[in-house]
């Protein structure tokens, strides 16, 4: 492989890693959909999302 191919391979790998990290960050910040059931000291509460 020549030098240009190695550079493109490294850049492509970095783009894939950045995409995966961005997707993980999006999933962490996304609000869950549906019903959330909370059990705490005040009893049971149900929240619709």
Helices and strands as residue ranges (DSSP letters): H 3-29, E 35-40, E 43-48
